[in-house]
């Protein structure tokens, strides 16, 4: 049987820990979005007809420049989509964490008012 790890002891309640983890994951997603955008910006492209002397590419190699540029363009488009998804979903996770925390606070306050 697999051994289940026990959560680290903490002074926070269960839901507060869960919302902190959601916020932490949202921060990782936002950081990843920034990194993906940086990689997208650094995607290489070959420009110009005078690549032969500059890059040492034989004339036959120029036939493949268009292929390489197409692959670079597809990668840049995919990286843009990935960045947008990470950014938007990261913001949604922060909103979810805020909603859970607000609901917990209000339900605790209502429960305390009933018990008094």
VEXVEXVO-911263 format. One record per atom (N, C-alpha, C, O, CB): atom name; residue number from 1; x, y, z. Coordinates in Angstrom, 3 decimals, m for minus. Atoms other than C-alpha are relative to their C-alpha. Glycine has a CB too. Layout:
! residues N
    a     k         xx         yy         zz
   CA   NUM          X          Y          Z
...
This chain:
! residues 116
    a     k         xx         yy         zz
    N     1      0.833     m1.181      0.000
   CA     1      0.000      0.000      0.000
    C     1      0.876      1.242      0.000
    O     1      1.901      1.292      0.681
   CB     1     m0.947     m0.001      1.206
    N     2     m0.785     m1.226     m0.010
   CA     2      1.253      3.465     m0.754
    C     2     m0.129      0.721      1.333
    O     2     m1.182      0.712      1.971
   CB     2     m0.431      0.918     m1.137
    N     3     m0.017     m0.754     m1.245
   CA     3      2.219      5.552      2.215
    C     3     m0.440      1.423     m0.309
    O     3      0.097      2.077     m1.202
   CB     3      1.415     m0.024      0.668
    N     4      0.472     m1.372      0.210
   CA     4      0.329      8.806      2.446
    C     4      0.775      0.940      0.912
    O     4      0.924      0.697      2.110
   CB     4     m1.531      0.114      0.267
    N     5     m0.736     m0.962     m0.816
   CA     5      2.316     11.764      3.586
    C     5     m0.978      0.869      0.775
    O     5     m2.051      1.217      0.282
   CB     5      0.927      0.873     m0.876
    N     6      0.831     m0.836     m0.849
   CA     6      0.889     13.805      6.404
    C     6      0.297      1.462     m0.293
    O     6      1.447      1.819     m0.549
   CB     6      0.233     m0.321      1.494
    N     7     m0.264     m1.416      0.228
   CA     7      0.430     17.532      5.916
    C     7      0.878      0.573      1.110
    O     7      0.836      0.124      2.255
   CB     7     m1.316      0.782     m0.095
    N     8     m0.880     m0.639     m0.975
   CA     8      2.959     19.718      7.641
    C     8     m0.837      0.701      1.056
    O     8     m1.850      1.323      0.736
   CB     8      0.957      1.001     m0.689
    N     9      0.772     m0.680     m1.048
   CA     9      1.766     21.004     11.002
    C     9      0.053      1.504     m0.220
    O     9      1.088      2.060     m0.588
   CB     9      0.540     m0.361      1.412
    N    10      0.084     m1.433      0.214
   CA    10      0.611     24.579     10.798
    C    10     m1.009      0.587      0.975
    O    10     m1.861     m0.130      1.500
   CB    10     m0.389      0.324     m1.463
    N    11      0.949     m0.633     m0.902
   CA    11     m1.252     27.077     12.912
    C    11     m1.222      0.510     m0.754
    O    11     m2.149      1.043     m0.145
   CB    11      0.668      1.143      0.753
    N    12      1.118     m0.452      0.805
   CA    12     m3.599     27.885     10.060
    C    12     m1.045     m1.113     m0.113
    O    12     m0.740     m2.294      0.051
   CB    12      0.483      0.443     m1.398
    N    13      1.067      0.963      0.213
   CA    13     m6.940     26.216      9.451
    C    13      0.121     m0.654     m1.365
    O    13      0.913     m0.227     m2.205
   CB    13     m1.356      0.669      0.142
    N    14     m0.076      0.767      1.241
   CA    14     m7.535     23.758      6.635
    C    14     m0.297      0.806     m1.242
    O    14      0.438      0.725     m2.226
   CB    14     m0.933     m1.141      0.063
    N    15      0.358     m0.773      1.177
   CA    15     m9.280     26.132      4.249
    C    15      0.998      1.117     m0.263
    O    15      1.278      1.443     m1.416
   CB    15     m1.392      0.575      0.155
    N    16     m0.990     m1.065      0.165
   CA    16     m6.762     28.893      4.866
    C    16      1.260     m0.543     m0.667
    O    16      1.863      0.124     m1.508
   CB    16      0.348      0.636      1.363
    N    17     m1.164      0.636      0.634
   CA    17     m3.945     26.500      3.945
    C    17     m0.299     m0.276     m1.468
    O    17      0.549     m0.057     m2.334
   CB    17      0.379     m1.318      0.732
    N    18      0.372      0.309      1.386
   CA    18     m5.835     25.430      0.814
    C    18      0.002      1.262     m0.862
    O    18      0.478      1.229     m1.997
   CB    18     m1.388     m0.669     m0.049
    N    19      0.012     m1.229      0.788
   CA    19     m6.364     29.022     m0.320
    C    19      1.415      0.557     m0.172
    O    19      1.719      1.158     m1.202
   CB    19     m0.905      1.048      0.663
    N    20     m1.397     m0.422      0.149
   CA    20     m2.691     29.809      0.353
    C    20      0.684     m0.808     m1.099
    O    20      1.484     m0.270     m1.865
   CB    20      0.762     m0.160      1.335
    N    21     m0.574      0.841      1.061
   CA    21     m1.746     26.886     m1.879
    C    21     m0.517      0.432     m1.369
    O    21      0.237      0.448     m2.342
   CB    21     m0.332     m1.490      0.247
    N    22      0.557     m0.496      1.260
   CA    22     m4.105     28.164     m4.589
    C    22      0.709      1.270     m0.429
    O    22      1.073      1.419     m1.595
   CB    22     m1.507      0.255      0.133
    N    23     m0.700     m1.253      0.315
   CA    23     m2.499     31.607     m4.392
    C    23      1.443     m0.265     m0.434
    O    23      1.948      0.362     m1.365
   CB    23     m0.018      0.944      1.217
    N    24     m1.377      0.345      0.345
   CA    24      0.966     30.071     m4.491
    C    24      0.068     m0.570     m1.417
    O    24      0.947     m0.204     m2.197
   CB    24      0.575     m1.011      1.014
    N    25      0.031      0.578      1.344
   CA    25      0.076     28.033     m7.577
    C    25     m0.317      1.076     m1.039
    O    25      0.235      1.055     m2.138
   CB    25     m1.037     m1.139     m0.075
    N    26      0.313     m1.104      0.919
   CA    26     m1.433     31.144     m9.197
    C    26      1.238      0.848     m0.256
    O    26      1.452      1.304     m1.380
   CB    26     m1.135      0.878      0.568
    N    27     m1.243     m0.758      0.186
   CA    27      1.866     32.968     m8.609
    C    27      0.965     m0.754     m0.906
    O    27      1.653     m0.145     m1.725
   CB    27      0.666      0.286      1.356
    N    28     m0.852      0.805      0.882
   CA    28      3.737     30.091    m10.254
    C    28     m0.486      0.115     m1.438
    O    28      0.321      0.223     m2.362
   CB    28      0.014     m1.483      0.448
    N    29      0.550     m0.128      1.355
   CA    29      1.389     30.311    m13.240
    C    29      0.325      1.360     m0.605
    O    29      0.661      1.454     m1.785
   CB    29     m1.518     m0.213      0.018
    N    30     m0.306     m1.346      0.493
   CA    30      1.921     34.062    m13.538
    C    30      1.478      0.125     m0.364
    O    30      1.824      0.711     m1.390
   CB    30     m0.376      1.057      1.055
    N    31     m1.435     m0.004      0.296
   CA    31      5.697     33.641    m13.359
    C    31      0.299     m0.793     m1.265
    O    31      1.125     m0.386     m2.082
   CB    31      0.794     m0.575      1.179
    N    32     m0.181      0.817      1.205
   CA    32      5.504     30.903    m15.982
    C    32     m0.446      0.759     m1.240
    O    32      0.184      0.656     m2.292
   CB    32     m0.778     m1.319      0.117
    N    33      0.480     m0.793      1.131
   CA    33      3.495     33.216    m18.237
    C    33      1.049      1.017     m0.428
    O    33      1.271      1.221     m1.622
   CB    33     m1.313      0.711      0.359
    N    34     m1.053     m0.981      0.314
   CA    34      6.239     35.848    m18.012
    C    34      1.182     m0.705     m0.674
    O    34      1.744     m0.185     m1.638
   CB    34      0.473      0.740      1.294
    N    35     m1.124      0.731      0.587
   CA    35      8.923     33.236    m18.772
    C    35     m0.310     m0.481     m1.409
    O    35      0.549     m0.415     m2.287
   CB    35      0.371     m1.183      0.874
    N    36      0.392      0.442      1.339
   CA    36      7.000     31.828    m21.746
    C    36      0.010      1.178     m0.959
    O    36      0.412      1.036     m2.114
   CB    36     m1.396     m0.661      0.026
    N    37     m0.013     m1.190      0.851
   CA    37      6.584     35.355    m23.086
    C    37      1.426      0.391     m0.368
    O    37      1.685      0.824     m1.491
   CB    37     m0.703      1.170      0.703
    N    38     m1.411     m0.280      0.295
   CA    38     10.352     35.871    m22.797
    C    38      0.568     m0.956     m1.029
    O    38      1.336     m0.550     m1.902
   CB    38      0.826     m0.073      1.267
    N    39     m0.457      0.992      0.979
   CA    39     11.003     32.654    m24.709
    C    39     m0.601      0.302     m1.369
    O    39      0.064      0.172     m2.396
   CB    39     m0.377     m1.434      0.451
    N    40      0.649     m0.357      1.263
   CA    40      8.480     33.718    m27.337
    C    40      0.738      1.154     m0.673
    O    40      0.964      1.136     m1.883
   CB    40     m1.478      0.376      0.237
    N    41     m0.701     m1.161      0.553
   CA    41     10.290     37.031    m27.770
    C    41      1.374     m0.370     m0.545
    O    41      1.881      0.290     m1.451
   CB    41      0.143      1.080      1.061
    N    42     m1.341      0.399      0.428
   CA    42     13.609     35.210    m28.195
    C    42     m0.015     m1.066     m1.093
    O    42      1.037     m1.594     m1.453
   CB    42      0.782     m0.509      1.185
    N    43      0.090      1.008      1.065
   CA    43     12.331     32.816    m30.882
    C    43      0.730      0.507     m1.239
    O    43      0.428      1.588     m1.744
   CB    43     m1.489     m0.328     m0.339
    N    44     m0.797     m0.475      1.145
   CA    44     14.818     33.016    m33.752
    C    44     m0.755     m0.070     m1.319
    O    44     m1.574     m0.963     m1.536
   CB    44      1.272     m0.808     m0.113
    N    45      0.506     m0.007      1.376
   CA    45     13.840     33.890    m37.304
    C    45      1.149      0.412     m0.909
    O    45      2.008      1.206     m0.529
   CB    45     m1.235      0.972     m0.165
    N    46     m0.976     m0.389      1.015
   CA    46     15.964     34.145    m40.415
    C    46     m0.651      1.019     m0.909
    O    46     m1.721      0.770     m1.465
   CB    46      0.510     m1.232     m0.812
    N    47      0.562     m1.078      0.804
   CA    47     15.394     37.393    m42.282
    C    47      0.980      0.384     m1.106
    O    47      2.195      0.387     m0.910
   CB    47     m0.333      1.227      0.882
    N    48     m0.787     m0.565      1.084
   CA    48     16.608     38.662    m45.627
    C    48      0.593     m1.033     m0.943
    O    48      0.830     m2.182     m0.571
   CB    48      1.089      0.820      0.563
    N    49     m0.552      0.898      1.013
   CA    49     17.986     37.168    m48.812
    C    49      1.508     m0.099      0.113
    O    49      2.108     m0.987     m0.492
   CB    49     m0.383      0.470     m1.394
    N    50     m1.454     m0.017     m0.082
   CA    50     21.578     37.971    m47.859
    C    50      0.523     m0.866      1.146
    O    50      1.573     m0.566      1.714
   CB    50      0.491      1.424      0.166
    N    51     m0.436      0.901     m1.061
   CA    51     21.822     35.138    m45.308
    C    51      1.173     m0.869     m0.422
    O    51      1.914     m1.364      0.428
   CB    51     m1.144     m0.873      0.437
    N    52     m1.035      0.936      0.465
   CA    52     24.202     33.147    m47.464
    C    52      1.383      0.402      0.478
    O    52      2.054     m0.423      1.099
   CB    52     m0.007     m0.086     m1.520
    N    53     m1.346     m0.308     m0.474
   CA    53     27.397     35.066    m46.760
    C    53      0.067      0.189      1.519
    O    53      1.086     m0.127      2.133
   CB    53      0.509      1.246     m0.688
    N    54     m0.051     m0.297     m1.427
   CA    54     26.450     36.059    m43.207
    C    54     m0.025     m1.259      0.849
    O    54      0.714     m1.369      1.827
   CB    54     m1.152      0.895      0.385
    N    55      0.164      1.192     m0.824
   CA    55     25.421     32.668    m41.901
    C    55      0.764     m1.195     m0.556
    O    55      0.812     m2.249      0.078
   CB    55     m1.466     m0.345      0.124
    N    56     m0.725      1.115      0.588
   CA    56     27.500     30.511    m44.210
    C    56     m0.930     m1.098     m0.491
    O    56     m0.544     m2.264     m0.562
   CB    56      0.973     m0.567      1.000
    N    57      0.980      0.992      0.463
   CA    57     24.378     28.793    m45.498
    C    57      0.179     m0.187     m1.507
    O    57      0.173      0.789     m2.257
   CB    57     m1.474      0.446      0.341
    N    58     m0.056      0.219      1.449
   CA    58     24.771     27.140    m48.898
    C    58     m1.337      0.365     m0.646
    O    58     m2.360      0.429      0.035
   CB    58      0.364     m1.473     m0.316
    N    59      1.218     m0.401      0.691
   CA    59     22.225     28.139    m51.515
    C    59     m1.136     m1.006      0.213
    O    59     m2.295     m0.610      0.339
   CB    59      0.277      0.162     m1.488
    N    60      1.043      1.010     m0.203
   CA    60     20.365     24.844    m51.058
    C    60     m0.651      0.173      1.374
    O    60     m1.817     m0.171      1.566
   CB    60      0.588     m1.425     m0.139
    N    61      0.529     m0.206     m1.341
   CA    61     19.948     25.757    m47.397
    C    61     m1.069      1.072      0.060
    O    61     m1.911      1.061      0.958
   CB    61      1.106      0.354      0.930
    N    62      1.012     m1.054      0.018
   CA    62     17.894     28.803    m48.297
    C    62     m1.402     m0.572     m0.207
    O    62     m2.392      0.047      0.185
   CB    62      0.316      1.016     m1.096
    N    63      1.301      0.632      0.170
   CA    63     15.107     26.423    m49.287
    C    63     m0.618     m0.362      1.345
    O    63     m1.840     m0.422      1.479
   CB    63      0.126     m1.245     m0.872
    N    64      0.491      0.406     m1.307
   CA    64     14.841     25.416    m45.648
    C    64     m0.229      1.170      0.951
    O    64     m0.809      0.995      2.022
   CB    64      0.961     m0.960      0.617
    N    65      0.188     m1.166     m0.853
   CA    65     14.874     28.937    m44.229
    C    65     m1.486      0.265      0.213
    O    65     m1.916      0.583      1.321
   CB    65      0.684      1.235     m0.612
    N    66      1.435     m0.210     m0.129
   CA    66     11.165     29.276    m44.968
    C    66     m0.613     m1.020      0.959
    O    66     m1.499     m0.683      1.745
   CB    66     m0.676     m0.086     m1.373
    N    67      0.492      1.032     m0.929
   CA    67     10.528     25.986    m43.146
    C    67      0.325      0.362      1.442
    O    67     m0.532      0.272      2.321
   CB    67      0.607     m1.371     m0.344
    N    68     m0.408     m0.382     m1.351
   CA    68     12.492     27.136    m40.118
    C    68     m0.796      1.200      0.513
    O    68     m1.189      1.247      1.679
   CB    68      1.494      0.318      0.027
    N    69      0.792     m1.160     m0.393
   CA    69     10.674     30.460    m40.098
    C    69     m1.446     m0.387      0.308
    O    69     m2.056      0.170      1.221
   CB    69      0.036      1.058     m1.100
    N    70      1.358      0.469     m0.259
   CA    70      7.318     28.653    m40.286
    C    70     m0.082     m0.677      1.363
    O    70     m1.024     m0.447      2.121
   CB    70     m0.456     m0.968     m1.104
    N    71     m0.036      0.657     m1.309
   CA    71      8.261     26.484    m37.307
    C    71      0.128      1.042      1.107
    O    71     m0.542      0.940      2.134
   CB    71      1.168     m1.011      0.074
    N    72     m0.154     m1.068     m0.995
   CA    72      9.394     29.588    m35.407
    C    72     m1.299      0.769      0.194
    O    72     m1.664      1.109      1.320
   CB    72      1.115      0.962     m0.419
    N    73      1.272     m0.720     m0.090
   CA    73      6.128     31.350    m36.217
    C    73     m1.047     m0.817      0.758
    O    73     m1.782     m0.280      1.586
   CB    73     m0.518      0.344     m1.402
    N    74      0.954      0.863     m0.704
   CA    74      4.065     28.365    m35.047
    C    74      0.335     m0.044      1.487
    O    74     m0.557      0.033      2.332
   CB    74      0.007     m1.432     m0.597
    N    75     m0.400      0.019     m1.410
   CA    75      6.096     28.179    m31.831
    C    75     m0.376      1.309      0.685
    O    75     m0.878      1.303      1.808
   CB    75      1.513     m0.250      0.131
    N    76      0.325     m1.297     m0.595
   CA    76      5.637     31.906    m31.225
    C    76     m1.504      0.131      0.232
    O    76     m1.934      0.659      1.258
   CB    76      0.500      1.143     m0.901
    N    77      1.453     m0.045     m0.172
   CA    77      1.882     31.602    m31.775
    C    77     m0.441     m0.871      1.181
    O    77     m1.267     m0.455      1.993
   CB    77     m0.706     m0.460     m1.289
    N    78      0.344      0.905     m1.113
   CA    78      1.653     28.617    m29.396
    C    78      0.446      0.566      1.335
    O    78     m0.271      0.450      2.329
   CB    78      0.635     m1.377     m0.211
    N    79     m0.490     m0.603     m1.236
   CA    79      3.756     30.392    m26.793
    C    79     m0.902      1.157      0.424
    O    79     m1.128      1.366      1.616
   CB    79      1.449      0.487     m0.174
    N    80      0.929     m1.084     m0.319
   CA    80      1.419     33.374    m27.012
    C    80     m1.293     m0.525      0.604
    O    80     m1.821      0.054      1.554
   CB    80     m0.307      0.814     m1.247
    N    81      1.213      0.612     m0.541
   CA    81     m1.596     31.143    m26.419
    C    81      0.254     m0.531      1.402
    O    81     m0.559     m0.330      2.304
   CB    81     m0.494     m1.132     m0.916
    N    82     m0.343      0.544     m1.318
   CA    82      0.130     29.391    m23.516
    C    82      0.154      1.109      1.034
    O    82     m0.320      0.973      2.162
   CB    82      1.291     m0.820     m0.080
    N    83     m0.163     m1.125     m0.912
   CA    83      1.101     32.713    m21.941
    C    83     m1.350      0.554      0.411
    O    83     m1.576      0.834      1.589
   CB    83      0.848      1.097     m0.644
    N    84      1.321     m0.548     m0.305
   CA    84     m2.468     33.976    m22.183
    C    84     m0.785     m0.927      0.936
    O    84     m1.428     m0.466      1.879
   CB    84     m0.791      0.232     m1.297
    N    85      0.707      0.960     m0.857
   CA    85     m3.901     30.786    m20.655
    C    85      0.560      0.041      1.421
    O    85     m0.201      0.081      2.388
   CB    85      0.112     m1.432     m0.578
    N    86     m0.607     m0.029     m1.327
   CA    86     m1.411     30.847    m17.779
    C    86     m0.358      1.282      0.743
    O    86     m0.649      1.252      1.938
   CB    86      1.518     m0.137     m0.107
    N    87      0.287     m1.296     m0.617
   CA    87     m2.035     34.528    m17.115
    C    87     m1.460      0.085      0.454
    O    87     m1.745      0.471      1.588
   CB    87      0.314      1.139     m0.983
    N    88      1.435     m0.100     m0.312
   CA    88     m5.845     34.350    m17.241
    C    88     m0.381     m0.994      1.095
    O    88     m1.092     m0.639      2.036
   CB    88     m0.853     m0.253     m1.267
    N    89      0.350      1.008     m1.007
   CA    89     m6.106     31.107    m15.258
    C    89      0.648      0.307      1.355
    O    89      0.072      0.000      2.399
   CB    89      0.426     m1.394     m0.478
    N    90     m0.620     m0.407     m1.256
   CA    90     m3.654     32.420    m12.659
    C    90     m0.843      1.038      0.716
    O    90     m1.020      0.968      1.932
   CB    90      1.397      0.546     m0.249
    N    91      0.867     m1.013     m0.588
   CA    91     m5.888     35.439    m12.109
    C    91     m1.300     m0.625      0.514
    O    91     m1.815     m0.220      1.556
   CB    91     m0.308      1.100     m1.029
    N    92      1.216      0.681     m0.445
   CA    92     m8.934     33.141    m11.882
    C    92      0.233     m0.754      1.309
    O    92     m0.636     m0.774      2.181
   CB    92     m0.491     m0.967     m1.082
    N    93     m0.304      0.719     m1.241
   CA    93     m7.228     31.051     m9.198
    C    93      0.076      0.949      1.188
    O    93     m0.348      0.595      2.288
   CB    93      1.316     m0.766     m0.138
    N    94     m0.034     m0.993     m1.084
   CA    94     m6.588     34.177     m7.131
    C    94     m1.424      0.380      0.386
    O    94     m1.732      0.503      1.572
   CB    94      0.807      1.265     m0.425
    N    95      1.390     m0.325     m0.267
   CA    95    m10.271     35.068     m7.463
    C    95     m0.694     m1.135      0.757
    O    95     m1.452     m0.888      1.695
   CB    95     m0.734      0.294     m1.308
    N    96      0.584      1.154     m0.693
   CA    96    m11.289     31.541     m6.422
    C    96      0.461     m0.037      1.454
    O    96     m0.348     m0.242      2.360
   CB    96      0.383     m1.316     m0.715
    N    97     m0.527      0.006     m1.368
   CA    97     m9.014     31.693     m3.377
    C    97     m0.640      1.105      0.836
    O    97     m0.990      0.883      1.995
   CB    97      1.530      0.167     m0.011
    N    98      0.644     m1.106     m0.717
   CA    98    m10.452     35.083     m2.403
    C    98     m1.454     m0.331      0.338
    O    98     m1.923     m0.041      1.438
   CB    98      0.064      1.287     m0.836
    N    99      1.399      0.361     m0.240
   CA    99    m14.015     33.780     m2.781
    C    99     m0.126     m1.053      1.098
    O    99     m1.002     m0.950      1.956
   CB    99     m0.644     m0.513     m1.290
    N   100      0.033      1.022     m1.051
   CA   100    m13.312     30.700     m0.652
    C   100      0.294      0.606      1.371
    O   100     m0.375      0.299      2.357
   CB   100      1.011     m1.114     m0.308
    N   101     m0.363     m0.613     m1.276
   CA   101    m11.649     32.777      2.035
    C   101     m1.136      0.882      0.523
    O   101     m1.445      0.852      1.714
   CB   101      1.288      0.827     m0.151
    N   102      1.116     m0.863     m0.416
   CA   102    m14.523     35.304      2.092
    C   102     m1.189     m0.837      0.473
    O   102     m1.841     m0.501      1.462
   CB   102     m0.432      0.923     m1.163
    N   103      1.108      0.868     m0.408
   CA   103    m17.093     32.509      2.260
    C   103      0.279     m0.635      1.358
    O   103     m0.622     m0.753      2.188
   CB   103     m0.245     m1.092     m1.054
    N   104     m0.371      0.599     m1.295
   CA   104    m15.206     30.870      5.138
    C   104     m0.154      1.013      1.131
    O   104     m0.673      0.681      2.196
   CB   104      1.452     m0.527     m0.041
    N   105      0.108     m1.026     m1.041
   CA   105    m15.025     34.126      7.083
    C   105     m1.460      0.315      0.325
    O   105     m1.830      0.445      1.492
   CB   105      0.724      1.277     m0.438
    N   106      1.414     m0.306     m0.228
   CA   106    m18.723     34.867      6.595
    C   106     m0.726     m1.163      0.660
    O   106     m1.571     m0.952      1.531
   CB   106     m0.684      0.356     m1.314
    N   107      0.674      1.140     m0.615
   CA   107    m19.802     31.333      7.463
    C   107      0.441     m0.169      1.458
    O   107     m0.364     m0.551      2.307
   CB   107      0.285     m1.287     m0.799
    N   108     m0.466      0.063     m1.379
   CA   108    m17.626     31.382     10.591
    C   108     m0.685      1.072      0.845
    O   108     m1.101      0.809      1.974
   CB   108      1.528      0.164      0.059
    N   109      0.668     m1.075     m0.736
   CA   109    m19.093     34.726     11.626
    C   109     m1.476     m0.340      0.226
    O   109     m1.996     m0.086      1.312
   CB   109      0.132      1.339     m0.759
    N   110      1.404      0.369     m0.147
   CA   110    m22.651     33.456     11.013
    C   110     m0.167     m1.122      1.007
    O   110     m1.101     m1.119      1.808
   CB   110     m0.588     m0.411     m1.343
    N   111      0.047      1.118     m0.946
   CA   111    m21.953     30.257     12.919
    C   111      0.218      0.484      1.426
    O   111     m0.454      0.024      2.349
   CB   111      1.050     m1.056     m0.362
    N   112     m0.251     m0.562     m1.329
   CA   112    m20.552     32.224     15.857
    C   112     m1.194      0.800      0.504
    O   112     m1.500      0.770      1.696
   CB   112      1.242      0.886     m0.025
    N   113      1.184     m0.787     m0.383
   CA   113    m23.607     34.525     15.848
    C   113     m1.144     m0.921      0.406
    O   113     m1.903     m0.591      1.317
   CB   113     m0.446      0.921     m1.163
    N   114      1.050      0.952     m0.340
   CA   114    m25.936     31.521     15.946
    C   114      0.285     m0.663      1.339
    O   114     m0.620     m0.859      2.149
   CB   114     m0.138     m1.059     m1.095
    N   115     m0.384      0.707     m1.227
   CA   115    m24.008     29.809     18.740
    C   115     m0.036      0.880      1.243
    O   115     m0.048      0.367      2.361
   CB   115      1.380     m0.573     m0.157
    N   116      0.036     m0.896     m1.154
   CA   116    m24.099     32.918     20.954
    C   116     m1.373      0.003      0.539
    O   116     m1.649      0.691      1.522
   CB   116      0.444      1.420     m0.352
